[in-house]
């Protein structure tokens, strides 16, 4: 396997992560294709999906060990766990968490995907069994497309990294605010319809109700690519990136746990969950924007600071290019992650 490639390869990797959902949802759809009413899937669906999950353990032994990874220059991948002391690593982790760029990313890590809870409620409350199965399949396809598209876009060399960061983030803001407006209109319509609506692909108006769910899934997956790329633009030191990704995944898990806990509360209506998701997204806009405006043209080497890099650039426009060796990783490389 070649390390030191570009973020397009990272997009393919994240896209392959959706392969399990694509297989499982295809099976789920085939087993429930005639169920055009609301309800639950049959036990055969659960048994099949559990069997597929059990295959994960033996298949994991086929993964190549890190020492077999070869860079394009022929070098080997260094072991980030070698000669590490647990308490010292925790101190480094806390110090990294207190840095401005990581601290300001916490709201997007917790809040961007908050709408996942509402989307689950939305599909269960208003859609037929087979429509929900179709939703799972199309969500996997949308997520795969998002990973590949943003892997290509964020790796474009025709724009500088600061410009790419601004284009991507402000596109996110416009699209997400539009989707929330669309979803609020849908929720208001379906929650007040008498008798209760059951949305199936044979019904008129199904496309309006279904498309917004697929687009939300596309944007939720897009934000993963964007966050990984952002942290790669600031530093290409493997140890720092490893700790940063640990922080990213931890806060994403916190957000998922709290959001799904709120979604399980019967006292909260679907509209309330949707409004909370909207508020969480709005909160992350100013903090993430501050990080986006600090994205440097080149990632920093080990031991450098962002402030030193900026000062050097102001003194000598050529210094930022000279400070980064030709062999430095491109921001967002899979090896960065």
N, C-alpha and C positions, 0 to 999 in steps of 0.2 A: 504493500500500500504506500502511496506517495503522500508524504506530508508536504507542507510549504506550498500548497496549491492555493486556490482562491475561494471566496465565499460562495461561489456558485456550487462548489462541491459540498459545502456545508448545507446549502439548500437541498441538494439531492439527499444528503444524509437525513435531514429532518423530514424530507418527503417520504423516505423509506420507512421512517418511524410510523407513518400512517398506514403502512401495508397491512398490519394486523387488523385495523379498523375496516379497511376496504374488504378484506376477506371475510371477516366476521359479519359485517353488515350485508354483504352479498348473500351469505347463507341465511341470515335473518330475514331478508326480503323474500328469498325464494321459498322459505317455509311459511311465510305469512302473507303471501301475495293476494290471497282471496279474502282476507279479513279487512273489510271496508268500514268497520264500525270501531268505536272507541273500546278499549279494553286492554288486556295484557297479552303478551306473547305466550306461546305454549311451552311446556317443559322441554320439548325436544330442542327448542332454540337454546335454552340454558345449557342443556347437556352438551350440545355441539360446541358452544362457545367455551365452556369449561375445558373440554377436551383439547381445543386449540391452544388455550392458555397453558395447559400442562406440557405442551410440546416445547414451550419456551426454555425450560431447564436443560434438556439434552442439547437443544440447538445452540445454547449459549457457549457450549464447549468448543464450537467451531470458530469462535472469534479469535482472530490472530492476536498474540500477545504484543505489547507495546515495543518490545525489543526487536521485533521483526519489521518495524516501520522504517523506511528508508527515505531520506530527503532527496530532493532533486540534485543537490550537490554531493550526494553520496554519504552524508553524515547520518548518524543515528539519533534517535529521539532520546533526550536526557530523561532520566527517571525523576519526576518531581517529588517522589516520596523518599528519596535516598537521604540518609543522615538528617532526618527530621525529628524534632522534639515536640511532643504533643502540646505542652503548655506554651512553648514559644510560638507554635503555629496559631494557637488561639489568640495570643497577643497580636500577632500580625493580622489576623482576621478582624479583630476589633479595631485596630488602627486603620485598616482599609475601609471598614464600615463607616468610620468617622470622616473619611475624605469627602470633599464636597460633591464630586461627581457620582459617587456610589450612594451617598445619603440622599441626594436629590432624585435618584432613580427609584427609591423605595415606593413612592405612591403609584407609579406605573406598574411595578412588580405586583403590588397587592390589588390595585383597582382596575386595571385594564380588562382583565378576564372576568370581572365580577358578573358580567352579563350572561356568562355560561349557566349560572343558576337559573336565571329567568328563562333562558332558552329551553332548558329541560322542562320547566313547568309549562311553558307555552306549548311545546309539542305534546306533552301528556294531556293537557287540559282540552285542547281544541282539535287534535288530529287523530285520524284513524290509525289502527295498528300498522297497516301496511304503509301509510304515509310517514309514520315515524321511522319505520325501517328504511324507507327511501331517503328520509332526512339524514339518517346515520351514514348511508352510502355517499350521498352527495356532499356531506360535510367532510368526509375523508378525501374526496376528490378535490374539493375546494381548498382544503389545507395543503394537499400536495402541490396544487397549482400555485398557491401563495408562496410556499417555500422555494419553488423553482424560479418564480418570477422575481421575487425580491433578492434571491441569490444572484440572479443575472443583473438586476438594476443596481444593487448596491456595489457591484463590482465594476461598474462602468468607469472607464478612464477618461471620458470626454468632459467630466465635471470634477472639480476638486472635492475632497471629502467633506469640507464644511458645507458646500452647496448641496451635495447629495443628501446630507443629513437634514438640511432644512426642507428640501423638496419632499423627502419621504415623510417627515414628521408632520408638516402642515397639510400634506395630503391625507394623512391619518385623521387629523382633527376634522377636516371638512367631511370626509366620508363617514366617520363615526357619528358626528352630530346629525348628519342626514339620516343615518340608519336609526338612531334613537327616535327621531321625529316620526319616521315611518312606523316604527314598532309601537310607539305610544298610540298612534292612530289606529293600528290594527287591534291592539289590546282593548281600547275603548269600544271599538265596533263589536268585537266578538264577545266581550264580557257583558254587553247590554242586549245582545240578540236573544229574542224569545221566539221559539224554544231554543235550548242550547244548541250551538252549532257544532257539527262534526265535519271537519275539513278532510276531504278525500280527493285524490287526483281526478276523479270523475266529476267533481262538483265545479260549478262556475265560481270564479274568484280564487281558486286554489293557488294560482301562480303568485298573486299578490301576497298571500299569507305565507307561502313557502319560501319565496325568493329571499326575503329579509333574513330568514334564519341561515340560509346558505352564505349570504354576504357577511353576516356577523361572524360566522366560522372562518371565512377567508381572512377577515381583519384580525381576529384573535390570533390566528396562526402567524399572520404577517408581523404582529408585534413581537413575537419570539425572535424572528430573524433580525428585526430592527434592534432589539435590546442586545443580542449577542454581537451584532456588528458595532454598536455604539461602544461597548466595553472594549472591543478590539481596536478601536481607533485611538484609544488613550494610551495603551501599553501593550507591548508584545513580549513582555517577560512571562515565561510559562508559569512560574510560581504565582505571580500576581494574578494572572488570568484564571488560574485554577481556583484560587481563593475567591475571586470575584464571582465566578460562575456558581460556586457553592453558596454565596450570599444571595445571588439571583434566584436560584432554585428554592432556597429556604423561604424567602419572602413570597414567592409565587405559591408555595404550598400553604403558607399562612393565609393568604388571600382566598385560596380555594376552600380551605377548611372553614373559615368564618362565613364565607358567602353561602356555601351549601348548608351550613348550620342554620343560617337565617332562612334559607329557602325551605328547610324542613319544618319551620315553625308554622303551625296551622293558623295562628293569629294574623299572619301577614298575608295580604292579598297579592296576586300576581302583579298588579299595578304598583304596589308598594315596593316589591322586589325590583321592578323595572326602574322606578325612580331612584332607588338606592344605587343601582348600577350606573345610572346616568350621573349622579352626584360624584361617585367614585371616579368616573372618567374625567369629569370636569376638574376635580382636585389635582389630577396628575398632569393637566395641561401646562400650568405655569412652571412647575418644578422640572418637568422633562424638557420644556423649552429652554430653560437656563442651561441644562446640560448640552442640548443640541447646539446652542450658540458658542459653546466652548470646544466643540470638536476640532482637533488640530488636523493639519494637513498630513502629518506623519505620526505614527505611533511612537512612543518613547521607548528607548532602550532601558535595560536594567540599570537602576541607580539614578536615572534622570527624573526630574519632576516637571510637571506641565509648566510651572512658572518659569523655570530655567529655560525651557524650550522657547517660550514666548519672548523672554528677554533677549535671547540670542538672535531670534528672528528680527527683532526691532533694531538691534545693533548692526547686523549684517544680513541682508536678504538671502545670501547664499548659505548662511550658517545652518539653517534648518535642513537643507538638502545634504550638507556635508556631515551633519551630526548623525544622520541615519545611514548605516552601511547599505550597500546595494542588496545584500542578502537578507535584510530585515524582512520579516513577514509582512504580507499585505494585510491590512486591517480586516478582521473578520475571518481569517483563515481557520479551517477546522482545527489546525494545530494550536491556534490561539485559544480555542474553546476547550 
